[in-house]
Amino acid sequence: MTRYEIDKNHSDLGFRAKHMVFTTVRGHFAEYEGYVETEDGDYSKASGEVTLQVASINSSNEKRDEHLRSGDFFDAAAYPTITFRPTAIAAQGGDRYAVTGDLTIRKETRPIELDVKVEGRIAKDAFGMERIAVSATGTINRKDWGLNWNMALETGGFLVSEEIKIEVEAAFVAAAKVRAETAA
């Protein structure tokens, strides 16, 4: 079993949503941790977990971020983390996988499915480290987790879309090699 820790310097755990019906707002979480474990490079049997710190949400607008951290949305003071744990992985051909997992927001856990692509694996990079990189996308309805706040617009529609797109670009480093590197 090989354990890979997320490489925070080469990862982006983001989202996008529609604002005022037709513009797109993008954001990400700046603080997180996570790992993936595989056996003999068989990604269909991988396990892992990712934990996001809600207070680190960044949509490039501090007022919006404060609102997202408030009780109207994530309530970061009461629910400081969001977690994702894969529960099933189905090979889709090539380097693509359908990953079903439990997403927990505000202590509400619901299954979601992500389309995951293994972008590559390097057995030994310039620093002697083993790495894998993945991209993942998915769509959720924020109301399924109690993120219900919204405002009707005079022209029709609502201020914030219910549909949220998940966009992940993540690099992982083999943990055994990380420990050996830091011990030296």
ABEGO torsion letter per residue (X at the ends): XBBBBBBAAABBBBBBBBBGGABBBBBBBABBBEBBBBBGGBAAABBEBBBBBAAABBAGBAAAAAAAABAABAGAAABABBBBBBABBBBAEEABBBBBBBBBBGGBBBBBBBBBBBAEBBABBAAGBBBBBBBBBBBBBAAAAGBABBBBBAAEEBABBABBBBBBBBBBBBAAAAAAAAAX
